[in-house]
Amino acid sequence: MKILIVLTSHDQLGDTGKKTGFWLEELAAPYYVFKEAGATLTLASPKGGQPPLDPKSDEPDAQTEATQRFRKDPEAQKALAHTVALSTVKAGDYDAVFYPGGHGPLWDLAQDAHSIALLESFYAAGKPTTLVCHAPGVLRQVKGADGEPLVKGKRVTGFANSEEEAVQLTNVVPFLVEDMLQEKGGLYSKGTDWAPYVVTEGHLITGQNPASSESAAHALLTQLGR
């Protein structure tokens, strides 16, 4: 069982002068769910190498058992420091794909040609395609076999407008995940802010926020029969 995890390479939070990147919990929690199920993991990013960590996700109040474990895990840290370049990745080599969020993906992965092609390939092949928090925003330009937006007519979730408002970044991000999914014809729904909420539509799995990452990872494993 081979699972691809795709991370952002973008580290600038718009014009704020602040840093962004991937959200640690959204990588760490699924990482161990997959590892404990016996999966072989490959971490990738547009630029390869060490992807930027959103500093907010490294603050004390954002820590979980999984993030603390990940921080102390030499194997995990080595994998993170040496992500493979997305341009070298082939969907056919993997059984499923998982995209953690953080704000970074809204800037790079949402318009990255390699990411778009990979997601279209994974979905067309019927492989579990899972995106959490801001990562469903990466589906912005992804199309189905019919040429229509992949999310059109499908039940999806992602970081809610109310959650973006709560972190005061509504006017900083290039687009709002909830609005975009609806504009593309997705049947968007959400749960309580900051609580786990996962939507499974066929083999497309989306999670609303950081708290949804572990549940989304388990939903992916269920699709693989694990």
N, C-alpha and C positions, 0 to 999 in steps of 0.2 A: 504494500500500500504506500504509494508515493504521493505526497501532498506538497503543492507549491504555495508558499506564502509570499505575497507581493507587498512591499513597503514603499513609501514615498522617498524621494531624494530631495524634496523641497524644504528649505529651512527658514524662509522669510514670511512673517505674518503680515502680508500685504505691505502697506506703507507705514506701518506702526514703528518700525525699527526693532520690533521684538522677534524672537525666534519661534518657530513651530517645527513640525515634523510628524512622526508617528506617535500614537498614544501607547505607552508602555503596557498597560494592562491588557489592551486589545491584541497585543502580540503574546505576552507572557501566558495568559490564561489558556488560550487555544494551543499554544506551543506544548504545554504539558498534557492537555487533553489528548492531543495527537500522539505525543511521545509514549504516553502510558497505554495507548491502544496499539502500539507497535509500528507506528508510521515512520517512514523515512521522510525527512523534511528537507526542502530546499528553500532558502530565503533569497529573494531577488528584489532588485530595485532598478529604476531607470538608469542610474549612473553606476551601479555596482558599488562594492566596498561598504564602508560604514554609513548607514542611513542616519539622518538627523533625528534625535529624540526630542519630542515636544517637552520643554523644561517643566511645563505645568504638570505633566504626567509623572514627573520625578519628585514632586513635592510630597512631604510627609502625609498629607491628607488623601493623596491619591494611591497610596501603597496598599497592596493586598498580599496575601500569602504567596500568590504566584509571582508578583513583581519582585518580592524580596528573594524568592528562590531563584528567579532568573538572573538577578544581579550577582548572585554568589555562584552561579553555574558556569564553570570555565568553558564547557562545550557549547553552551548557549551563547556566551559572549563571543566565542570564536566564530560561530556561524553568523552572528550579527555583524561582526567586523568585516566579514568577507562575503557579503551578499553578491550573487552573480548578477551580471548586467542583463536586464530584461530582454535586450535584443538577441541574446544567445539562447533564450528559453523556447522550448517547443512544447505545446500543449499535449502532444501525443506521448510525451514521456511521463505524464502524471495522471493520477486517478481523480484528482480534485484540486480546486484552487480556493485560497482563503485570502481576503484582503482586510487587514486591520485598518482602522481609521486614524484619527488625528486630523488636524486641519490641512496638513501638507498635501494630501492627495487631490484636494480641490484645485490646486494650482498645476501640478504636473501630471498625475495619472489620469485625470479627467480628459486630457487632450493628448495623451501619449499614444502614438500610433501602434507601438508594440503591445501596450496594454489593451487597447481596443481590439486588436486582432486576436490576442490571446483569449480574451473574454468571449469573443464571438466563437472561437474554436472550441473552447471548453463547453459552452452552452450547446452548440450545434452537435457536439459529440455525446450529449446527455450526461455529462459529468457534473457532480455537485459544484456549484458556483456560489460562493458565500462571501458576503461583504457586510461589514459592521460599521455602525456609527456614521462617520462622514464618508466612508468608503463607497456606499451606494451611489454617491455623487460621481464616482468613476464610470458609472453606466451612462453618463450623459450623452455620449456619442456612439454608444454600442448599439448595433442593430441586429435584428433577428434575420432568419433566412428570407423573410418576405420583404426585407429592406426597411421595415418600420422600426421605430425605437424598440429595443428589446423589452423594456418594461411596459410597453403599451398593452393595456388590458390585463396586466398581471398584478396580483396582490404583492405589495412591497412596503417596507418601512425604511427608516433612516433617521439621522439626527433631526429632531423636531425643531420647527421655528421657535417654539417656546424655550427649548433648551439653548438654542443659539442666542436668544435674547438674554437668557439668564447669565451667560458668560460674556455678554456685551460685545459680541463680535458680528452682529447682524449686518452692520455697515462696513465691515472689514473684509469678509469673505467674498470671493468672486461671484458666488451664487449660493442660494439657500437650498439645501438638499431636499427638504420637504417640497418646496415650490417647484424645483426642477423635475422631481419624480412625477408630480401631478401634471406639469406642463407637457411631459413626454407621454402622457396617457396612462401612467401607473395608477393603480388603485391603492393609494396611500392610506395607511392607518398607523396609529401610534398608541402606545400604552401610557402609563403614568411617567412623567418626566423622571429620568435617572433610574428607573426600575427596569429589570430585564423584560424585553419584548422582542420576540423573533417571529418572522413570517416565513413560512415555507410554501412556495408556489412551484410545484413540480420539483425540479432540481435547482431552482434559484432560491437561495436562502439569504434573507437580509435581517440584520439586527439593528435596533434603534440607537443604542448608546453604549458606552464602555461596559456597563453592567450586563449587556446582552452578549458579550463576546464568548463567554464560556458555553452558554446555552446554544449559540449559533454553531460552535465547534462540535458539540454533541449532535446537533441536527445534521451536520455534514457527515459525521461518522454513521449515523443511522441510515443515511442514503447509501453509504458504502456497505451496509450490512454488518457494521461493527457495533 
